[in-house]
């Protein structure tokens, strides 16, 4: 049959091989993009390639993004690197990436993380949010009630997320204990150890 050989793999082994090949691809891209300037580490916090799944590419200019990093596997290493460099993508860990992406959170950071915020009543907290959003929006956006509503809703979601993590999880990641409400609330997520149970939670 020449150089071509047929192999028989079960679905589980086939998926495992695919994930291994994708991991090797990701390592090569990260190690060689921008002339190795990252040294396999997140430039902001130092998370290394040893935590490969946590490393991502961030597009600071969204308009330049044409494809997700996870779909670049089919392009090959050289083409993927060329594409990412053209799109001015930068390497970040998922924690720092979340921090960069959380635009509304960053705009209202002082309010969301305000000391003693939960000494206020729920009504007072909502009023604080309403006033902050009204004062922060540009003059041309004042009449855009839909945008104001979306921002207020999102800010309130961040505050509720903070409240739950502080009260239930001692304000920090239960895995590493390093990421906390105060230093990176935007990267804290809720992981369901029992798959499918989240659909029953309202």
C-alpha positions as CSV (number, residue, x, y, z in Angstrom):
1,X,0.0,0.0,0.0
2,X,3.0,2.3,-0.3
3,X,3.5,5.0,2.2
4,X,-0.2,5.0,3.2
5,X,-1.3,2.8,6.0
6,X,-4.7,2.1,7.4
7,X,-5.1,2.1,11.2
8,X,-8.0,0.9,13.3
9,X,-8.8,3.1,16.3
10,X,-11.8,3.2,18.6
11,X,-13.5,6.6,19.1
12,X,-11.9,7.2,22.5
13,X,-8.4,6.6,21.2
14,X,-9.0,8.6,18.1
15,X,-10.2,11.6,20.2
16,X,-7.2,11.2,22.6
17,X,-4.7,11.3,19.6
18,X,-6.5,14.4,18.2
19,X,-6.2,16.2,21.6
20,X,-2.5,15.2,21.9
21,X,-1.8,16.5,18.3
22,X,-3.7,19.7,19.1
23,X,-1.6,20.2,22.3
24,X,1.6,19.7,20.4
25,X,0.4,22.2,17.8
26,X,-0.4,24.8,20.5
27,X,3.0,24.3,22.2
28,X,4.8,24.9,18.9
29,X,2.8,28.0,18.1
30,X,3.3,29.5,21.6
31,X,7.0,28.7,21.6
32,X,7.7,30.3,18.2
33,X,5.3,33.2,17.8
34,X,6.9,36.6,17.7
35,X,10.4,35.2,17.7
36,X,10.0,33.4,21.0
37,X,9.4,36.6,22.9
38,X,7.0,35.0,25.4
39,X,9.3,32.1,26.4
40,X,6.2,30.0,26.9
41,X,4.8,32.2,29.6
42,X,2.0,34.6,30.1
43,X,3.8,38.0,30.1
44,X,1.5,39.4,32.8
45,X,1.5,36.8,35.5
46,X,4.1,34.2,34.5
47,X,1.8,31.2,34.0
48,X,4.0,28.8,32.1
49,X,3.4,26.4,29.3
50,X,3.2,23.6,31.9
51,X,-0.4,24.8,32.3
52,X,-1.0,24.6,28.6
53,X,-4.8,24.6,28.6
54,X,-4.8,27.9,30.5
55,X,-2.8,29.8,27.8
56,X,-4.8,31.6,25.2
57,X,-4.3,34.3,22.5
58,X,-5.9,37.7,23.1
59,X,-7.0,40.0,20.3
60,X,-6.7,43.6,21.6
61,X,-8.1,44.8,18.2
62,X,-11.3,42.8,17.8
63,X,-11.8,43.8,14.2
64,X,-8.6,42.0,13.2
65,X,-9.7,38.7,14.6
66,X,-10.7,36.2,11.8
67,X,-10.6,32.8,13.5
68,X,-10.5,31.3,17.0
69,X,-7.2,29.9,18.2
70,X,-8.9,26.5,18.8
71,X,-9.7,26.3,15.1
72,X,-6.2,27.2,13.8
73,X,-5.1,23.5,14.1
74,X,-6.0,22.9,10.5
75,X,-3.8,25.8,9.3
76,X,-0.5,24.3,10.4
77,X,2.0,25.9,12.7
78,X,3.6,28.3,10.3
79,X,0.4,29.6,8.9
80,X,-1.2,29.9,12.3
81,X,1.7,31.9,13.6
82,X,1.6,34.2,10.5
83,X,-2.2,34.7,11.0
84,X,-1.9,35.5,14.7
85,X,0.9,37.9,14.2
86,X,-1.1,39.7,11.4
87,X,-4.0,39.9,13.8
88,X,-1.7,41.4,16.5
89,X,-2.7,38.7,19.0
90,X,-0.8,38.4,22.3
91,X,-0.3,35.5,24.6
92,X,-2.2,35.5,27.9
93,X,-3.3,33.0,30.5
94,X,-7.0,32.5,30.8
95,X,-7.1,34.5,34.1
96,X,-5.4,37.6,32.6
97,X,-7.4,37.1,29.4
98,X,-10.6,37.3,31.3
99,X,-9.4,40.4,33.1
100,X,-8.7,42.1,29.8
101,X,-12.0,41.1,28.2
102,X,-14.2,42.3,31.1
103,X,-14.7,45.8,29.8
104,X,-17.8,46.7,31.9
105,X,-16.2,45.2,35.0
106,X,-13.1,47.3,34.5
107,X,-15.1,50.5,34.0
108,X,-17.0,50.0,37.2
109,X,-14.3,48.2,39.2
110,X,-14.3,50.7,42.1
111,X,-18.0,50.3,42.6
112,X,-18.1,46.5,42.2
113,X,-15.2,46.0,44.7
114,X,-16.2,48.9,47.0
115,X,-15.3,48.3,50.6
116,X,-18.2,47.5,52.9
117,X,-20.5,47.5,49.9
118,X,-22.7,44.8,51.4
119,X,-23.4,47.0,54.5
120,X,-25.8,48.9,52.2
121,X,-29.3,47.6,51.6
122,X,-30.2,46.0,48.3
123,X,-32.1,49.1,47.3
124,X,-29.2,51.4,48.1
125,X,-26.8,49.2,46.1
126,X,-29.1,49.4,43.1
127,X,-29.2,53.2,43.5
128,X,-25.4,53.4,43.6
129,X,-25.3,51.4,40.4
130,X,-27.9,53.5,38.7
131,X,-26.1,56.8,39.6
132,X,-22.7,55.4,38.6
133,X,-23.9,54.3,35.2
134,X,-25.8,57.6,34.6
135,X,-22.7,59.6,35.5
136,X,-20.3,57.4,33.5
137,X,-22.1,57.3,30.2
138,X,-21.1,59.9,27.6
139,X,-23.5,62.8,26.9
140,X,-24.5,61.3,23.5
141,X,-25.5,58.0,25.2
142,X,-27.7,59.6,27.9
143,X,-30.9,58.9,25.9
144,X,-29.9,55.4,25.0
145,X,-32.0,53.7,27.7
146,X,-31.4,50.2,26.4
147,X,-27.6,50.5,26.7
148,X,-28.0,52.0,30.2
149,X,-30.2,49.1,31.2
150,X,-27.7,46.5,29.8
151,X,-24.8,48.1,31.7
152,X,-26.8,48.4,35.0
153,X,-27.8,44.7,34.7
154,X,-24.2,43.6,34.1
155,X,-22.8,45.6,37.0
156,X,-25.4,44.1,39.3
157,X,-24.5,40.6,38.0
158,X,-20.8,41.3,39.0
159,X,-21.9,42.5,42.4
160,X,-24.0,39.4,42.9
161,X,-21.2,37.2,41.7
162,X,-18.9,38.9,44.3
163,X,-21.4,38.3,47.0
164,X,-21.7,34.6,46.3
165,X,-18.0,34.0,46.1
166,X,-17.3,35.9,49.3
167,X,-20.0,34.2,51.3
168,X,-19.7,30.7,50.0
169,X,-16.1,30.3,48.8
170,X,-14.2,32.5,51.2
171,X,-13.5,35.1,48.4
172,X,-11.1,32.9,46.4
173,X,-10.5,30.1,43.9
174,X,-10.9,26.8,45.8
175,X,-8.3,25.2,43.4
176,X,-5.2,27.4,43.7
177,X,-6.3,29.8,46.5
178,X,-4.3,32.6,44.7
179,X,-7.1,34.2,42.6
180,X,-9.5,36.1,44.7
181,X,-12.4,38.6,44.5
182,X,-10.1,41.5,45.1
183,X,-7.3,40.7,42.6
184,X,-9.2,39.1,39.8
185,X,-13.0,38.6,40.2
186,X,-13.5,38.5,36.4
187,X,-11.6,35.2,36.1
188,X,-13.5,33.4,38.8
189,X,-16.1,30.9,37.4
190,X,-18.4,28.3,38.9
191,X,-17.4,24.8,38.0
192,X,-20.1,22.1,38.2
193,X,-18.5,18.8,39.3
194,X,-21.7,17.0,38.5
195,X,-22.3,17.5,34.8
196,X,-25.8,18.5,33.8
197,X,-26.9,19.6,37.2
198,X,-26.7,23.3,36.3
199,X,-29.7,23.0,34.0
200,X,-31.8,22.2,37.1
201,X,-30.6,25.3,38.9
202,X,-32.6,28.5,38.3
